[in-house]
Amino acid sequence: MLPALPLDEAGKYVAAAYLVFLALVLIYVAIMASKLSRIEREVVELAELVEGREADADASPPPARAKEPVA
């Protein structure tokens, strides 16, 4: 039984398939890294906001709110 392609031609296609797969993996890793860095920035920003609110809460009592009638 003969192979579908001669081995000297099949090697080119195998190499191309591996290169395409490697490129897709690298693109995936780059996308995940950018998402991770964005999420990390947002977490740091939220932590700073929470620390700021805690510092404000310790410095002064919360303002009194007028009671609203319940309908």
mmJSON file of the N, C-alpha and C atoms, coordinates in Angstrom:
{"data_MODEL":{"atom_site":{
"group_PDB":["ATOM","ATOM","ATOM","ATOM","ATOM","ATOM","ATOM","ATOM","ATOM","ATOM","ATOM","ATOM","ATOM","ATOM","ATOM","ATOM","ATOM","ATOM","ATOM","ATOM","ATOM","ATOM","ATOM","ATOM","ATOM","ATOM","ATOM","ATOM","ATOM","ATOM","ATOM","ATOM","ATOM","ATOM","ATOM","ATOM","ATOM","ATOM","ATOM","ATOM","ATOM","ATOM","ATOM","ATOM","ATOM","ATOM","ATOM","ATOM","ATOM","ATOM","ATOM","ATOM","ATOM","ATOM","ATOM","ATOM","ATOM","ATOM","ATOM","ATOM","ATOM","ATOM","ATOM","ATOM","ATOM","ATOM","ATOM","ATOM","ATOM","ATOM","ATOM","ATOM","ATOM","ATOM","ATOM","ATOM","ATOM","ATOM","ATOM","ATOM","ATOM","ATOM","ATOM","ATOM","ATOM","ATOM","ATOM","ATOM","ATOM","ATOM","ATOM","ATOM","ATOM","ATOM","ATOM","ATOM","ATOM","ATOM","ATOM","ATOM","ATOM","ATOM","ATOM","ATOM","ATOM","ATOM","ATOM","ATOM","ATOM","ATOM","ATOM","ATOM","ATOM","ATOM","ATOM","ATOM","ATOM","ATOM","ATOM","ATOM","ATOM","ATOM","ATOM","ATOM","ATOM","ATOM","ATOM","ATOM","ATOM","ATOM","ATOM","ATOM","ATOM","ATOM","ATOM","ATOM","ATOM","ATOM","ATOM","ATOM","ATOM","ATOM","ATOM","ATOM","ATOM","ATOM","ATOM","ATOM","ATOM","ATOM","ATOM","ATOM","ATOM","ATOM","ATOM","ATOM","ATOM","ATOM","ATOM","ATOM","ATOM","ATOM","ATOM","ATOM","ATOM","ATOM","ATOM","ATOM","ATOM","ATOM","ATOM","ATOM","ATOM","ATOM","ATOM","ATOM","ATOM","ATOM","ATOM","ATOM","ATOM","ATOM","ATOM","ATOM","ATOM","ATOM","ATOM","ATOM","ATOM","ATOM","ATOM","ATOM","ATOM","ATOM","ATOM","ATOM","ATOM","ATOM","ATOM","ATOM","ATOM","ATOM","ATOM","ATOM","ATOM","ATOM","ATOM","ATOM","ATOM","ATOM","ATOM","ATOM","ATOM"],
"id":[1,2,3,4,5,6,7,8,9,10,11,12,13,14,15,16,17,18,19,20,21,22,23,24,25,26,27,28,29,30,31,32,33,34,35,36,37,38,39,40,41,42,43,44,45,46,47,48,49,50,51,52,53,54,55,56,57,58,59,60,61,62,63,64,65,66,67,68,69,70,71,72,73,74,75,76,77,78,79,80,81,82,83,84,85,86,87,88,89,90,91,92,93,94,95,96,97,98,99,100,101,102,103,104,105,106,107,108,109,110,111,112,113,114,115,116,117,118,119,120,121,122,123,124,125,126,127,128,129,130,131,132,133,134,135,136,137,138,139,140,141,142,143,144,145,146,147,148,149,150,151,152,153,154,155,156,157,158,159,160,161,162,163,164,165,166,167,168,169,170,171,172,173,174,175,176,177,178,179,180,181,182,183,184,185,186,187,188,189,190,191,192,193,194,195,196,197,198,199,200,201,202,203,204,205,206,207,208,209,210,211,212,213],
"type_symbol":["N","C","C","N","C","C","N","C","C","N","C","C","N","C","C","N","C","C","N","C","C","N","C","C","N","C","C","N","C","C","N","C","C","N","C","C","N","C","C","N","C","C","N","C","C","N","C","C","N","C","C","N","C","C","N","C","C","N","C","C","N","C","C","N","C","C","N","C","C","N","C","C","N","C","C","N","C","C","N","C","C","N","C","C","N","C","C","N","C","C","N","C","C","N","C","C","N","C","C","N","C","C","N","C","C","N","C","C","N","C","C","N","C","C","N","C","C","N","C","C","N","C","C","N","C","C","N","C","C","N","C","C","N","C","C","N","C","C","N","C","C","N","C","C","N","C","C","N","C","C","N","C","C","N","C","C","N","C","C","N","C","C","N","C","C","N","C","C","N","C","C","N","C","C","N","C","C","N","C","C","N","C","C","N","C","C","N","C","C","N","C","C","N","C","C","N","C","C","N","C","C","N","C","C","N","C","C","N","C","C","N","C","C"],
"label_atom_id":["N","CA","C","N","CA","C","N","CA","C","N","CA","C","N","CA","C","N","CA","C","N","CA","C","N","CA","C","N","CA","C","N","CA","C","N","CA","C","N","CA","C","N","CA","C","N","CA","C","N","CA","C","N","CA","C","N","CA","C","N","CA","C","N","CA","C","N","CA","C","N","CA","C","N","CA","C","N","CA","C","N","CA","C","N","CA","C","N","CA","C","N","CA","C","N","CA","C","N","CA","C","N","CA","C","N","CA","C","N","CA","C","N","CA","C","N","CA","C","N","CA","C","N","CA","C","N","CA","C","N","CA","C","N","CA","C","N","CA","C","N","CA","C","N","CA","C","N","CA","C","N","CA","C","N","CA","C","N","CA","C","N","CA","C","N","CA","C","N","CA","C","N","CA","C","N","CA","C","N","CA","C","N","CA","C","N","CA","C","N","CA","C","N","CA","C","N","CA","C","N","CA","C","N","CA","C","N","CA","C","N","CA","C","N","CA","C","N","CA","C","N","CA","C","N","CA","C","N","CA","C","N","CA","C","N","CA","C","N","CA","C","N","CA","C","N","CA","C"],
"label_alt_id":[null,null,null,null,null,null,null,null,null,null,null,null,null,null,null,null,null,null,null,null,null,null,null,null,null,null,null,null,null,null,null,null,null,null,null,null,null,null,null,null,null,null,null,null,null,null,null,null,null,null,null,null,null,null,null,null,null,null,null,null,null,null,null,null,null,null,null,null,null,null,null,null,null,null,null,null,null,null,null,null,null,null,null,null,null,null,null,null,null,null,null,null,null,null,null,null,null,null,null,null,null,null,null,null,null,null,null,null,null,null,null,null,null,null,null,null,null,null,null,null,null,null,null,null,null,null,null,null,null,null,null,null,null,null,null,null,null,null,null,null,null,null,null,null,null,null,null,null,null,null,null,null,null,null,null,null,null,null,null,null,null,null,null,null,null,null,null,null,null,null,null,null,null,null,null,null,null,null,null,null,null,null,null,null,null,null,null,null,null,null,null,null,null,null,null,null,null,null,null,null,null,null,null,null,null,null,null,null,null,null,null,null,null],
"label_comp_id":["MET","MET","MET","LEU","LEU","LEU","PRO","PRO","PRO","ALA","ALA","ALA","LEU","LEU","LEU","PRO","PRO","PRO","LEU","LEU","LEU","ASP","ASP","ASP","GLU","GLU","GLU","ALA","ALA","ALA","GLY","GLY","GLY","LYS","LYS","LYS","TYR","TYR","TYR","VAL","VAL","VAL","ALA","ALA","ALA","ALA","ALA","ALA","ALA","ALA","ALA","TYR","TYR","TYR","LEU","LEU","LEU","VAL","VAL","VAL","PHE","PHE","PHE","LEU","LEU","LEU","ALA","ALA","ALA","LEU","LEU","LEU","VAL","VAL","VAL","LEU","LEU","LEU","ILE","ILE","ILE","TYR","TYR","TYR","VAL","VAL","VAL","ALA","ALA","ALA","ILE","ILE","ILE","MET","MET","MET","ALA","ALA","ALA","SER","SER","SER","LYS","LYS","LYS","LEU","LEU","LEU","SER","SER","SER","ARG","ARG","ARG","ILE","ILE","ILE","GLU","GLU","GLU","ARG","ARG","ARG","GLU","GLU","GLU","VAL","VAL","VAL","VAL","VAL","VAL","GLU","GLU","GLU","LEU","LEU","LEU","ALA","ALA","ALA","GLU","GLU","GLU","LEU","LEU","LEU","VAL","VAL","VAL","GLU","GLU","GLU","GLY","GLY","GLY","ARG","ARG","ARG","GLU","GLU","GLU","ALA","ALA","ALA","ASP","ASP","ASP","ALA","ALA","ALA","ASP","ASP","ASP","ALA","ALA","ALA","SER","SER","SER","PRO","PRO","PRO","PRO","PRO","PRO","PRO","PRO","PRO","ALA","ALA","ALA","ARG","ARG","ARG","ALA","ALA","ALA","LYS","LYS","LYS","GLU","GLU","GLU","PRO","PRO","PRO","VAL","VAL","VAL","ALA","ALA","ALA"],
"label_asym_id":["A","A","A","A","A","A","A","A","A","A","A","A","A","A","A","A","A","A","A","A","A","A","A","A","A","A","A","A","A","A","A","A","A","A","A","A","A","A","A","A","A","A","A","A","A","A","A","A","A","A","A","A","A","A","A","A","A","A","A","A","A","A","A","A","A","A","A","A","A","A","A","A","A","A","A","A","A","A","A","A","A","A","A","A","A","A","A","A","A","A","A","A","A","A","A","A","A","A","A","A","A","A","A","A","A","A","A","A","A","A","A","A","A","A","A","A","A","A","A","A","A","A","A","A","A","A","A","A","A","A","A","A","A","A","A","A","A","A","A","A","A","A","A","A","A","A","A","A","A","A","A","A","A","A","A","A","A","A","A","A","A","A","A","A","A","A","A","A","A","A","A","A","A","A","A","A","A","A","A","A","A","A","A","A","A","A","A","A","A","A","A","A","A","A","A","A","A","A","A","A","A","A","A","A","A","A","A","A","A","A","A","A","A"],
"label_entity_id":["1","1","1","1","1","1","1","1","1","1","1","1","1","1","1","1","1","1","1","1","1","1","1","1","1","1","1","1","1","1","1","1","1","1","1","1","1","1","1","1","1","1","1","1","1","1","1","1","1","1","1","1","1","1","1","1","1","1","1","1","1","1","1","1","1","1","1","1","1","1","1","1","1","1","1","1","1","1","1","1","1","1","1","1","1","1","1","1","1","1","1","1","1","1","1","1","1","1","1","1","1","1","1","1","1","1","1","1","1","1","1","1","1","1","1","1","1","1","1","1","1","1","1","1","1","1","1","1","1","1","1","1","1","1","1","1","1","1","1","1","1","1","1","1","1","1","1","1","1","1","1","1","1","1","1","1","1","1","1","1","1","1","1","1","1","1","1","1","1","1","1","1","1","1","1","1","1","1","1","1","1","1","1","1","1","1","1","1","1","1","1","1","1","1","1","1","1","1","1","1","1","1","1","1","1","1","1","1","1","1","1","1","1"],
"label_seq_id":[1,1,1,2,2,2,3,3,3,4,4,4,5,5,5,6,6,6,7,7,7,8,8,8,9,9,9,10,10,10,11,11,11,12,12,12,13,13,13,14,14,14,15,15,15,16,16,16,17,17,17,18,18,18,19,19,19,20,20,20,21,21,21,22,22,22,23,23,23,24,24,24,25,25,25,26,26,26,27,27,27,28,28,28,29,29,29,30,30,30,31,31,31,32,32,32,33,33,33,34,34,34,35,35,35,36,36,36,37,37,37,38,38,38,39,39,39,40,40,40,41,41,41,42,42,42,43,43,43,44,44,44,45,45,45,46,46,46,47,47,47,48,48,48,49,49,49,50,50,50,51,51,51,52,52,52,53,53,53,54,54,54,55,55,55,56,56,56,57,57,57,58,58,58,59,59,59,60,60,60,61,61,61,62,62,62,63,63,63,64,64,64,65,65,65,66,66,66,67,67,67,68,68,68,69,69,69,70,70,70,71,71,71],
"pdbx_PDB_ins_code":[null,null,null,null,null,null,null,null,null,null,null,null,null,null,null,null,null,null,null,null,null,null,null,null,null,null,null,null,null,null,null,null,null,null,null,null,null,null,null,null,null,null,null,null,null,null,null,null,null,null,null,null,null,null,null,null,null,null,null,null,null,null,null,null,null,null,null,null,null,null,null,null,null,null,null,null,null,null,null,null,null,null,null,null,null,null,null,null,null,null,null,null,null,null,null,null,null,null,null,null,null,null,null,null,null,null,null,null,null,null,null,null,null,null,null,null,null,null,null,null,null,null,null,null,null,null,null,null,null,null,null,null,null,null,null,null,null,null,null,null,null,null,null,null,null,null,null,null,null,null,null,null,null,null,null,null,null,null,null,null,null,null,null,null,null,null,null,null,null,null,null,null,null,null,null,null,null,null,null,null,null,null,null,null,null,null,null,null,null,null,null,null,null,null,null,null,null,null,null,null,null,null,null,null,null,null,null,null,null,null,null,null,null],
"Cartn_x":[0.848,0.0,0.903,0.601,1.381,0.795,1.648,1.114,0.371,-0.521,-1.308,-0.405,0.629,1.603,2.997,3.871,5.255,5.805,6.695,7.181,7.912,8.556,9.243,8.254,7.052,6.031,5.236,4.983,4.182,4.877,6.188,6.935,6.654,6.476,6.18,4.828,3.841,2.509,2.499,3.242,3.329,3.988,5.062,5.743,4.815,4.077,3.141,2.046,1.553,0.513,1.051,2.273,2.863,3.062,3.469,3.666,2.339,1.275,-0.04,-0.499,-0.324,-0.715,0.068,1.374,2.209,1.774,1.445,0.986,-0.324,-1.24,-2.513,-2.3,-1.398,-1.111,-0.504,0.421,1.044,0.026,-0.879,-1.924,-2.827,-3.196,-4.033,-3.346,-2.071,-1.327,-1.234,-1.034,-0.96,-2.29,-3.392,-4.712,-4.962,-4.644,-4.855,-3.962,-2.746,-1.853,-2.399,-2.928,-3.474,-4.725,-5.566,-6.749,-6.346,-5.343,-4.882,-4.328,-3.564,-3.017,-4.122,-5.152,-6.274,-7.036,-7.279,-7.993,-7.163,-5.851,-4.986,-5.031,-5.022,-5.13,-6.455,-7.543,-8.85,-8.918,-8.313,-8.306,-7.523,-6.386,-5.593,-6.388,-7.072,-7.879,-9.008,-9.672,-10.75,-10.212,-9.047,-8.451,-8.125,-7.64,-7.35,-8.632,-9.698,-10.976,-11.486,-11.376,-11.83,-10.999,-9.684,-8.823,-9.168,-9.469,-9.853,-11.157,-12.109,-13.386,-13.216,-12.376,-12.135,-11.454,-10.522,-9.849,-10.832,-11.723,-12.735,-13.721,-14.073,-15.017,-14.405,-13.116,-12.446,-12.301,-12.17,-11.939,-13.207,-14.335,-15.573,-16.74,-17.741,-18.914,-19.705,-20.481,-21.272,-22.323,-22.652,-23.652,-25.03,-25.805,-27.164,-28.053,-28.861,-29.777,-31.178,-31.897,-33.305,-34.097,-35.023,-35.847,-36.878,-37.011,-37.979,-39.233,-40.388,-41.622,-41.71,-42.219,-42.387,-43.802,-43.944,-45.291,-45.91],
"Cartn_y":[-1.17,0.0,1.246,2.184,3.403,4.502,5.383,6.502,7.484,8.279,9.247,10.287,10.691,11.642,11.045,11.338,10.902,11.578,10.886,11.403,12.734,12.991,14.275,15.436,15.212,16.264,16.334,15.214,15.185,15.94,15.918,16.613,18.1,18.692,20.121,20.425,19.574,19.794,19.582,18.598,18.347,19.531,20.039,21.201,22.417,22.614,23.75,23.597,22.382,22.156,22.458,22.037,22.332,23.836,24.531,25.987,26.701,26.269,26.879,26.623,25.398,25.065,25.897,26.033,26.837,28.295,28.818,30.21,30.399,29.443,29.548,29.497,28.643,28.552,29.861,30.434,31.699,32.836,32.88,33.91,33.743,32.504,32.232,32.695,32.376,32.768,34.288,34.961,36.427,37.043,36.503,37.018,36.803,35.622,35.33,36.218,36.491,37.356,38.78,39.267,40.627,40.702,39.677,39.665,39.59,38.791,38.661,39.976,40.676,41.959,42.989,42.97,43.901,43.602,42.333,41.952,42.315,42.126,42.466,43.97,44.789,46.243,46.6,45.964,46.261,45.843,44.723,44.275,45.258,45.721,46.699,47.987,48.411,49.638,49.475,48.329,48.094,48.035,47.431,47.373,48.776,49.638,51.012,51.753,51.52,52.162,51.706,50.422,49.894,50.475,50.546,51.129,52.594,53.315,54.721,54.882,54.024,54.101,53.739,52.745,52.379,53.522,54.208,55.338,56.477,56.724,57.771,57.401,56.14,55.701,55.837,55.589,55.728,57.194,58.074,59.487,60.211,59.881,60.596,59.62,59.923,59.04,59.194,58.187,58.298,59.382,60.073,61.153,60.578,61.347,60.913,61.097,60.104,60.175,60.423,61.232,61.456,60.219,59.886,58.698,59.03,58.135,58.326,57.528,58.086,57.337,56.108,55.058,53.805,53.778,53.603,53.606,52.236],
"Cartn_z":[0.0,0.0,0.0,-0.848,-0.983,-0.106,0.454,1.233,0.33,0.934,0.168,-0.491,0.204,-0.334,-0.171,-1.083,-0.862,0.392,1.089,2.372,2.239,1.134,0.99,0.893,0.346,0.298,1.595,2.218,3.441,4.571,4.61,5.652,5.662,4.499,4.414,5.069,4.804,5.37,6.891,7.344,8.786,9.479,8.898,9.48,9.488,8.417,8.353,9.404,9.595,10.603,12.0,12.293,13.596,13.775,12.738,12.841,13.084,12.401,12.613,14.042,14.521,15.892,16.899,16.695,17.594,17.583,16.407,16.312,17.079,16.946,17.667,19.176,19.639,21.076,21.568,20.812,21.212,21.244,20.283,20.276,21.491,21.798,22.967,24.255,24.395,25.598,25.693,24.581,24.596,25.013,24.513,24.882,26.367,26.877,28.3,29.176,28.746,29.52,29.577,28.467,28.483,29.361,29.318,30.185,31.654,31.946,33.326,33.847,33.033,33.487,33.686,32.827,32.988,34.273,34.541,35.764,36.99,36.905,38.039,38.323,37.268,37.462,38.119,37.686,38.265,39.73,40.078,41.478,42.341,41.849,42.6,42.779,41.73,41.814,42.833,42.809,43.776,45.202,45.393,46.724,47.23,46.344,46.744,47.111,46.353,46.685,48.046,48.324,49.615,50.744,50.552,51.587,51.811,50.735,50.863,51.618,51.355,52.067,53.537,53.811,55.214,55.952,55.29,55.919,56.157,55.214,55.379,56.483,56.577,57.604,58.994,59.118,60.407,60.801,59.828,60.109,60.523,59.936,60.262,60.27,61.095,61.125,59.835,59.474,58.241,58.388,57.295,57.366,57.668,58.435,58.774,57.559,57.286,56.148,56.664,55.926,56.266,55.917,56.796,56.538,55.471,54.55,53.479,53.81,53.52,53.813,52.91,53.493,52.739,52.211,50.925,50.336,50.358],
"occupancy":[1.0,1.0,1.0,1.0,1.0,1.0,1.0,1.0,1.0,1.0,1.0,1.0,1.0,1.0,1.0,1.0,1.0,1.0,1.0,1.0,1.0,1.0,1.0,1.0,1.0,1.0,1.0,1.0,1.0,1.0,1.0,1.0,1.0,1.0,1.0,1.0,1.0,1.0,1.0,1.0,1.0,1.0,1.0,1.0,1.0,1.0,1.0,1.0,1.0,1.0,1.0,1.0,1.0,1.0,1.0,1.0,1.0,1.0,1.0,1.0,1.0,1.0,1.0,1.0,1.0,1.0,1.0,1.0,1.0,1.0,1.0,1.0,1.0,1.0,1.0,1.0,1.0,1.0,1.0,1.0,1.0,1.0,1.0,1.0,1.0,1.0,1.0,1.0,1.0,1.0,1.0,1.0,1.0,1.0,1.0,1.0,1.0,1.0,1.0,1.0,1.0,1.0,1.0,1.0,1.0,1.0,1.0,1.0,1.0,1.0,1.0,1.0,1.0,1.0,1.0,1.0,1.0,1.0,1.0,1.0,1.0,1.0,1.0,1.0,1.0,1.0,1.0,1.0,1.0,1.0,1.0,1.0,1.0,1.0,1.0,1.0,1.0,1.0,1.0,1.0,1.0,1.0,1.0,1.0,1.0,1.0,1.0,1.0,1.0,1.0,1.0,1.0,1.0,1.0,1.0,1.0,1.0,1.0,1.0,1.0,1.0,1.0,1.0,1.0,1.0,1.0,1.0,1.0,1.0,1.0,1.0,1.0,1.0,1.0,1.0,1.0,1.0,1.0,1.0,1.0,1.0,1.0,1.0,1.0,1.0,1.0,1.0,1.0,1.0,1.0,1.0,1.0,1.0,1.0,1.0,1.0,1.0,1.0,1.0,1.0,1.0,1.0,1.0,1.0,1.0,1.0,1.0,1.0,1.0,1.0,1.0,1.0,1.0],
"B_iso_or_equiv":[0.0,0.0,0.0,0.0,0.0,0.0,0.0,0.0,0.0,0.0,0.0,0.0,0.0,0.0,0.0,0.0,0.0,0.0,0.0,0.0,0.0,0.0,0.0,0.0,0.0,0.0,0.0,0.0,0.0,0.0,0.0,0.0,0.0,0.0,0.0,0.0,0.0,0.0,0.0,0.0,0.0,0.0,0.0,0.0,0.0,0.0,0.0,0.0,0.0,0.0,0.0,0.0,0.0,0.0,0.0,0.0,0.0,0.0,0.0,0.0,0.0,0.0,0.0,0.0,0.0,0.0,0.0,0.0,0.0,0.0,0.0,0.0,0.0,0.0,0.0,0.0,0.0,0.0,0.0,0.0,0.0,0.0,0.0,0.0,0.0,0.0,0.0,0.0,0.0,0.0,0.0,0.0,0.0,0.0,0.0,0.0,0.0,0.0,0.0,0.0,0.0,0.0,0.0,0.0,0.0,0.0,0.0,0.0,0.0,0.0,0.0,0.0,0.0,0.0,0.0,0.0,0.0,0.0,0.0,0.0,0.0,0.0,0.0,0.0,0.0,0.0,0.0,0.0,0.0,0.0,0.0,0.0,0.0,0.0,0.0,0.0,0.0,0.0,0.0,0.0,0.0,0.0,0.0,0.0,0.0,0.0,0.0,0.0,0.0,0.0,0.0,0.0,0.0,0.0,0.0,0.0,0.0,0.0,0.0,0.0,0.0,0.0,0.0,0.0,0.0,0.0,0.0,0.0,0.0,0.0,0.0,0.0,0.0,0.0,0.0,0.0,0.0,0.0,0.0,0.0,0.0,0.0,0.0,0.0,0.0,0.0,0.0,0.0,0.0,0.0,0.0,0.0,0.0,0.0,0.0,0.0,0.0,0.0,0.0,0.0,0.0,0.0,0.0,0.0,0.0,0.0,0.0,0.0,0.0,0.0,0.0,0.0,0.0],
"pdbx_formal_charge":[null,null,null,null,null,null,null,null,null,null,null,null,null,null,null,null,null,null,null,null,null,null,null,null,null,null,null,null,null,null,null,null,null,null,null,null,null,null,null,null,null,null,null,null,null,null,null,null,null,null,null,null,null,null,null,null,null,null,null,null,null,null,null,null,null,null,null,null,null,null,null,null,null,null,null,null,null,null,null,null,null,null,null,null,null,null,null,null,null,null,null,null,null,null,null,null,null,null,null,null,null,null,null,null,null,null,null,null,null,null,null,null,null,null,null,null,null,null,null,null,null,null,null,null,null,null,null,null,null,null,null,null,null,null,null,null,null,null,null,null,null,null,null,null,null,null,null,null,null,null,null,null,null,null,null,null,null,null,null,null,null,null,null,null,null,null,null,null,null,null,null,null,null,null,null,null,null,null,null,null,null,null,null,null,null,null,null,null,null,null,null,null,null,null,null,null,null,null,null,null,null,null,null,null,null,null,null,null,null,null,null,null,null],
"auth_seq_id":[1,1,1,2,2,2,3,3,3,4,4,4,5,5,5,6,6,6,7,7,7,8,8,8,9,9,9,10,10,10,11,11,11,12,12,12,13,13,13,14,14,14,15,15,15,16,16,16,17,17,17,18,18,18,19,19,19,20,20,20,21,21,21,22,22,22,23,23,23,24,24,24,25,25,25,26,26,26,27,27,27,28,28,28,29,29,29,30,30,30,31,31,31,32,32,32,33,33,33,34,34,34,35,35,35,36,36,36,37,37,37,38,38,38,39,39,39,40,40,40,41,41,41,42,42,42,43,43,43,44,44,44,45,45,45,46,46,46,47,47,47,48,48,48,49,49,49,50,50,50,51,51,51,52,52,52,53,53,53,54,54,54,55,55,55,56,56,56,57,57,57,58,58,58,59,59,59,60,60,60,61,61,61,62,62,62,63,63,63,64,64,64,65,65,65,66,66,66,67,67,67,68,68,68,69,69,69,70,70,70,71,71,71],
"auth_comp_id":["MET","MET","MET","LEU","LEU","LEU","PRO","PRO","PRO","ALA","ALA","ALA","LEU","LEU","LEU","PRO","PRO","PRO","LEU","LEU","LEU","ASP","ASP","ASP","GLU","GLU","GLU","ALA","ALA","ALA","GLY","GLY","GLY","LYS","LYS","LYS","TYR","TYR","TYR","VAL","VAL","VAL","ALA","ALA","ALA","ALA","ALA","ALA","ALA","ALA","ALA","TYR","TYR","TYR","LEU","LEU","LEU","VAL","VAL","VAL","PHE","PHE","PHE","LEU","LEU","LEU","ALA","ALA","ALA","LEU","LEU","LEU","VAL","VAL","VAL","LEU","LEU","LEU","ILE","ILE","ILE","TYR","TYR","TYR","VAL","VAL","VAL","ALA","ALA","ALA","ILE","ILE","ILE","MET","MET","MET","ALA","ALA","ALA","SER","SER","SER","LYS","LYS","LYS","LEU","LEU","LEU","SER","SER","SER","ARG","ARG","ARG","ILE","ILE","ILE","GLU","GLU","GLU","ARG","ARG","ARG","GLU","GLU","GLU","VAL","VAL","VAL","VAL","VAL","VAL","GLU","GLU","GLU","LEU","LEU","LEU","ALA","ALA","ALA","GLU","GLU","GLU","LEU","LEU","LEU","VAL","VAL","VAL","GLU","GLU","GLU","GLY","GLY","GLY","ARG","ARG","ARG","GLU","GLU","GLU","ALA","ALA","ALA","ASP","ASP","ASP","ALA","ALA","ALA","ASP","ASP","ASP","ALA","ALA","ALA","SER","SER","SER","PRO","PRO","PRO","PRO","PRO","PRO","PRO","PRO","PRO","ALA","ALA","ALA","ARG","ARG","ARG","ALA","ALA","ALA","LYS","LYS","LYS","GLU","GLU","GLU","PRO","PRO","PRO","VAL","VAL","VAL","ALA","ALA","ALA"],
"auth_asym_id":["A","A","A","A","A","A","A","A","A","A","A","A","A","A","A","A","A","A","A","A","A","A","A","A","A","A","A","A","A","A","A","A","A","A","A","A","A","A","A","A","A","A","A","A","A","A","A","A","A","A","A","A","A","A","A","A","A","A","A","A","A","A","A","A","A","A","A","A","A","A","A","A","A","A","A","A","A","A","A","A","A","A","A","A","A","A","A","A","A","A","A","A","A","A","A","A","A","A","A","A","A","A","A","A","A","A","A","A","A","A","A","A","A","A","A","A","A","A","A","A","A","A","A","A","A","A","A","A","A","A","A","A","A","A","A","A","A","A","A","A","A","A","A","A","A","A","A","A","A","A","A","A","A","A","A","A","A","A","A","A","A","A","A","A","A","A","A","A","A","A","A","A","A","A","A","A","A","A","A","A","A","A","A","A","A","A","A","A","A","A","A","A","A","A","A","A","A","A","A","A","A","A","A","A","A","A","A","A","A","A","A","A","A"],
"auth_atom_id":["N","CA","C","N","CA","C","N","CA","C","N","CA","C","N","CA","C","N","CA","C","N","CA","C","N","CA","C","N","CA","C","N","CA","C","N","CA","C","N","CA","C","N","CA","C","N","CA","C","N","CA","C","N","CA","C","N","CA","C","N","CA","C","N","CA","C","N","CA","C","N","CA","C","N","CA","C","N","CA","C","N","CA","C","N","CA","C","N","CA","C","N","CA","C","N","CA","C","N","CA","C","N","CA","C","N","CA","C","N","CA","C","N","CA","C","N","CA","C","N","CA","C","N","CA","C","N","CA","C","N","CA","C","N","CA","C","N","CA","C","N","CA","C","N","CA","C","N","CA","C","N","CA","C","N","CA","C","N","CA","C","N","CA","C","N","CA","C","N","CA","C","N","CA","C","N","CA","C","N","CA","C","N","CA","C","N","CA","C","N","CA","C","N","CA","C","N","CA","C","N","CA","C","N","CA","C","N","CA","C","N","CA","C","N","CA","C","N","CA","C","N","CA","C","N","CA","C","N","CA","C","N","CA","C","N","CA","C","N","CA","C","N","CA","C","N","CA","C"],
"pdbx_PDB_model_num":[1,1,1,1,1,1,1,1,1,1,1,1,1,1,1,1,1,1,1,1,1,1,1,1,1,1,1,1,1,1,1,1,1,1,1,1,1,1,1,1,1,1,1,1,1,1,1,1,1,1,1,1,1,1,1,1,1,1,1,1,1,1,1,1,1,1,1,1,1,1,1,1,1,1,1,1,1,1,1,1,1,1,1,1,1,1,1,1,1,1,1,1,1,1,1,1,1,1,1,1,1,1,1,1,1,1,1,1,1,1,1,1,1,1,1,1,1,1,1,1,1,1,1,1,1,1,1,1,1,1,1,1,1,1,1,1,1,1,1,1,1,1,1,1,1,1,1,1,1,1,1,1,1,1,1,1,1,1,1,1,1,1,1,1,1,1,1,1,1,1,1,1,1,1,1,1,1,1,1,1,1,1,1,1,1,1,1,1,1,1,1,1,1,1,1,1,1,1,1,1,1,1,1,1,1,1,1,1,1,1,1,1,1]
}}}
